[in-house]
């Protein structure tokens, strides 16, 4: 299965090219991260949704609002317009994050090639973390603050709901007749099932929300990307991860950097030993020359003194 890899160039950019590799565990973590970011489109198929680059620009704008001008990237269906959006995004935005997409990758993104946009998003997340760390910020902290602000907005909406809605509720009329017992629902409840009007049902939902569990029909009406082997499914119950996994390609890059640094250290140590040896040779040579000078001065002094006596 074709995916991407990245390598550091001499100009400092991270070059993204095509290669063979992918990890399903990273996919699940990536989809959960995207579900926490507000996007302008419903989440259906990640390859088609991100094919014109608009949603990726929105992701960068979520963390760096001053870096991206969203009006420059218009939704497109034609491959040519999609590639123009990607080239513009690559030149104006991604290179500021030390990320550079090759022509082959941009063409694959515009043509909705499977598993390409996932790897680009993984590398983008790494570059976002690096740039936020330079600014003294954290991506997880930004996501948590955004989720908290959304919860506060929902609470304000629920509190500001007009009380007139409650007045429209049906009130039983007093007819003087003896009211019969409550009519039971024609559908029998299953074992362990809680009725809709039962107070324990709302209490259970509050407990799930308090521990960070998201259920269907929640505040996110745009759907989500949920990975279960193959394909994309509706939002399922899951707990947000406390930390993100590091892609294997990033680990391999760091290992290569460590090996290169170790080799550089060995070369420098060898040069140091060679220079120390040269210094010893120079010191020995200087001592020899000083001895010769002393001997020459002594001979000259003796001969000149004998000449004076004569």
N, C-alpha and C positions, 0 to 999 in steps of 0.2 A: 504494500500500500504506500503510495507516494505521499510524503509530507515535506517538512522544511527543516533546514538547519541554519545556523547563523555562525558567522565568524567575524572576528575583529579585523578591520582593515587598518592600513597605515594612517588614514585620515581620522581614525577614532570611531567611525561608524560601524554598526553591527550589520553585516551583509547577510541577507536572508536568501537562501537558495533551496532548490528541491533536493530531497533525499528520501531514503527508505527508513521510516521509523514511526512508531506511534504507541501510546500507552493509554489504555482505557481508564485507568484510575485518574489520570490527569484530565481526561475528558469530563468525568463526573464532577470533579472539582471546578473545572472551568465553567460548566453550565450553571452551577450554583452561584458562581461569582457574577455571571452575566445577569442572572435573575434578580440580583440585588441592585442593579443599575437601572435607572429610569430611561426607557427608550421610547421613541415616538411611534413605533410600529408594533403590532401584535407579534409575538414570537411563534413562528410556525416551522420554518425550515432554516436552519442557521446558515447554510450555504447560500440560499437565495436571498435571505434577509440582509446579509452583509455583502452581497455581490457588487453593489454600487458604492460602497465605502461610507455611506451616510451614517449608519449606526456606529461604525468604528470611530468616526469623527465625534459623534455624541459621547462615546465612552471617554475619549481624551478630554472633551469639553467638560465632562463631569468632574474630572480631577484637576484640569488646568484650563479654567474658563477663558483666560486671556490668550491662550495659545491657538485656539481654534475659532474661526468665524464660520458658523454653521450655514450662513446664507450662501456661502460659496459652493456648497455641495448639495445639488438638487437630486431627488430620486430619479432613477433612470431605469429603462427597460432594455435599451439598445446596448450592445456590447461596447460600441465605440464610446458612448457617453460614460459608461461605467469605468472604462479604462482611463478616460480623461479625469474623472473624479479621483481615481487611485493615484494617478501621476501627480495631480495637484496636492493631494493629501500627503503623498510621499515626500514631495519637495518642500512643502511649507510647514508640515507638522511633524511627520515621523523622523525626519533628519534632525530636528531639534531635540528629539528624544534619543538620539544616537542609534536610530534604526533605519535601514535602507532596504527596500524591496527590489528584487531584480525584476527584469521584464517578464521572465517566465512565470514568476509568482503572481505578478499583477494580472497577466493574461489568465492564469488559472483561477484567480479570485473572480474576475469578471465573468468567466464561463462556469462558475459554480462548481468547480472541481471538488469532489468530496475530500474532507479532512484537511484542506489547505487553510481555510479561514480559522480553524481551531488552533493550528500551530502559530499562525500570525498573532492571534489573540493571546496565546501563552507568552510569546516573546514580548508582545506589547505590555503585558502585565508586569513582566520583569523590568522592562525599561521604566515603566511608571513607578515601580517601587524604588528603583535607583534614584530617579529624579526627585521623588518625594523625600527620600532619605537625605538628599543634599539640602533640601529646604527645611529639614527638621520636622517633617510631617510623616504621617503613616496612612497607608491606604485603608487598613482595617478601621482606623479611627474615623476616617472620612465616611466610610460606609455605615459605621455605627451611628454617627451623628446624623446622617441623612435619614436612616431608618427611624431614629428618635423624633426628628422633626416631622416626618410623615405621620407618625403615631399621634403627635400633638395636634396636627391639623385635623386628623380624623376625630379626635376627641372634641375639638372645638366645634366641628360640624355637627356632631351628635348632640352637644350641649345646646347649640344655637337652633336646633330644630324647633319649629313652632309648636306650642302646646295645643294648638287647635286641632292637630291631627288626632290627638287622643279623644277630643270631643266627638269625633265622627264614629267612634266605636259603638257597636250595637249594644243597646241597653234593653234588658227584658222588660216588657210591659207588665204592669200589675193588673191582672184581670180578675183577681179574687178567686181564681181556681187553684186547686192544689196542684202544684207542679209535679210532674212525674220525675222519676229518677233520670240522671244524666244518660243521654244516649251514648252508647259505646261505638267506637269506630268499627266499620265492617271489616277492616284489616286487622288481624291479630298480630300483636307485637311478637317479634322473635325473642329467643332466649337471650337475656342480657341487654336487650335493646331499650333505650331510654326514650320516652315519648317526647315530641317536639316541645310541648308546653311545660315539661317537667323542669323545675329549677336546677336539678343536677346537670342537665344538658348544657346550659349556659356556663355553669360553674366549671364543667370539664373543659370547655373551650377556652375559658380564661386561664386555666392551669396550663394548657398546651401553649398558649401565646406567651405566658410568663416565662417559660423555659426556652423560648425561641423556636417553637415548632410552628410550621406554616401549613395550613390545611387548604383544601379546595374551597373556592368561593370566598377567599380572603380579600384583602385590599388590592392585591395584584391582579387586575383584570386583563392583563396583556399576555397571560400564559407564561410558560417557561420552557426551557430546554432541559429535559430530564433524560439521562442516559440509562438505558437498561439493555446493554448488549448491542442492539441495533435499533435504529430509528429514534424518533422523538415522540414523547408522550406528554399528556396533560400534567399539570402540577401534581405532585404526590407529596405525602407527608415526609418531611425530612428536617433534620436539625442542622442549622448553619454550622460549618466547621469553624473552629477557633483559629486555625492556621491553614495556610495553603501549601500544597506539595510543591516541591521544586522539580522542574522538568529534568529528565535525565540528560538532555543535550546541554543544559546549563551546567550540570554537575561535571559532565565530560569536559566542557570548556575550561572549568576551573581546575580540573585535574591536569589538563594540558598546560595551563598557565603555571601551575605549581612545578611541573616537570621542567618547563622552560626556565623558570626562575632558579631551580636547583642546578641546572646545567650552567646557567650564568654565574651562579655563586662558585661552582667548582672552577670555572675558567678564571674568575677573578682571584680566587685563592692561589691558583697556579701562577698567575701573573705576580701576585704579591711575593710568593716564594722566590720567583726568578729575580725580581727587583731586589729583594733582600740579599740574594747571592751576589748580584752585581755590586751592591753597596759594600759587601765584605771584600770583594775583589778590589774595589776602588780604595777602600781603607788600607788594604795591604799594599797596594801600589803607592799610595801617598806616603806610607811609612818607609818604603824602600827609597823613594825620591828624597824624603827628608834626611835619611841616613846618608845618601850620596852627597847631598848638599852640605851636610855637616862635615863629611870627610874632605870634600873639595875645599871648603873654607879653612879647615885645619891645615891642609897641605899648603895652601896659599899663604897662610899666616906664618908657617915655619920657614918656607923658602924666602919670603920677603924679609924675615928677621935675620936669617943668615946673610942675606945680601947686604943688609945694613951693617952688620958686624965687620964684614970684609971691608 
